[in-house]
Amino acid sequence: METDVPSEWTTEVCRTYTPADTDRELQYRTYLHESGDLRLKVAPASLDGEDHPGYALTATSYPGLDLSETVRVRTVLMFERCTRIAGDFMELFSASYDGPGSLEDALEYAHERTREHR
């Protein structure tokens, strides 16, 4: 299932693979904002070294630079659900983002509205 992404975003990587220790097919997808200032990743939660089922949505500010930071936005069980949350995040971020000076504010805005509330 390919998720439509807002016009300010591109799908950077989209792949499906089967790990050696299981027959279950997994998916991995990254999205890049047109500014190059933010990358989102939807990937199996276990890739981050956690023993957690499902998929994690992470956001990396200033990817590829020394000052880049990655935050986990949300972890859910199904890939499709995680990509839907990523789509919501992208729309919220794009609505609030107004250049590098506002990156942290836009990231916080989108993160607050897509994270799991307990």
C-alpha positions in Angstrom: 0.0 0.0 0.0 1.6 3.3 -1.1 0.6 6.3 1.0 0.0 9.6 -0.8 2.5 12.1 0.6 2.0 15.9 0.8 3.6 17.8 -2.1 6.4 19.1 0.1 7.6 15.5 0.8 9.1 12.7 -1.3 9.4 9.0 -0.7 13.1 8.5 -0.5 13.4 4.7 0.1 10.6 2.1 -0.1 11.5 -1.5 0.3 10.2 -4.8 1.5 12.5 -7.6 2.9 12.4 -10.8 4.8 14.9 -11.2 7.7 17.0 -14.3 7.9 15.4 -15.4 11.2 11.8 -15.3 10.1 9.5 -15.9 7.2 7.5 -12.7 7.9 8.0 -10.0 5.3 8.9 -6.5 6.7 8.7 -3.1 5.2 10.9 0.0 5.5 10.2 3.5 4.1 11.8 7.0 4.5 10.4 10.4 3.5 12.3 13.6 3.0 10.9 17.1 3.3 11.7 19.3 0.3 13.9 21.6 2.4 16.1 18.6 3.3 15.8 19.6 6.9 13.7 16.7 8.1 13.6 12.9 7.3 10.9 10.6 8.5 11.4 6.8 8.8 8.9 4.1 9.1 10.7 0.9 10.0 10.4 -2.2 12.2 10.9 -1.1 15.8 13.5 -3.9 16.3 15.9 -2.1 13.9 16.5 0.4 16.7 17.7 -2.4 19.0 14.4 -2.7 20.9 12.7 -6.0 21.5 9.4 -4.5 20.5 7.0 -5.8 17.8 5.6 -3.5 15.2 6.8 -0.4 13.5 8.4 2.8 14.7 8.0 6.3 13.2 11.1 8.4 13.8 12.0 12.0 12.7 15.6 13.1 12.1 16.2 16.8 11.9 19.1 18.0 9.7 19.8 14.5 8.4 23.5 13.9 7.4 24.8 16.8 9.5 26.7 16.6 12.7 23.9 18.4 14.6 21.2 16.0 13.4 18.9 14.6 16.1 16.5 11.7 15.9 13.3 11.4 17.9 10.9 8.5 18.1 7.4 9.8 17.3 5.4 6.7 17.8 5.4 2.9 17.8 2.5 0.9 16.5 1.8 -2.7 15.5 1.0 -2.5 11.8 3.0 -0.9 8.9 -0.1 0.6 7.3 -1.0 2.3 10.6 2.5 3.7 10.9 2.5 5.1 7.4 -0.9 6.8 8.1 0.5 8.4 11.2 3.6 9.5 9.1 1.2 11.1 6.6 -0.5 13.0 9.4 2.9 14.0 10.8 4.0 15.3 7.3 0.8 17.4 6.9 1.1 18.9 10.4 4.8 19.6 10.0 4.3 21.2 6.6 1.5 23.4 7.9 3.7 24.8 10.6 7.2 24.8 9.0 8.5 28.2 7.7 12.2 27.6 7.2 15.2 26.5 9.3 14.4 28.9 12.1 11.1 27.2 12.7 12.2 23.6 12.4 12.1 22.8 16.1 8.7 24.4 16.6 7.2 22.6 13.6 8.7 19.3 14.7 7.3 19.8 18.2 3.9 20.7 16.8 3.7 17.7 14.6 5.2 15.3 17.2 2.7 16.5 19.9 -0.3 15.9 17.7 0.8 12.4 16.5 2.4 10.9 19.6 0.5 8.4 21.7 -1.4 10.0 24.6 -1.5 8.1 27.8 
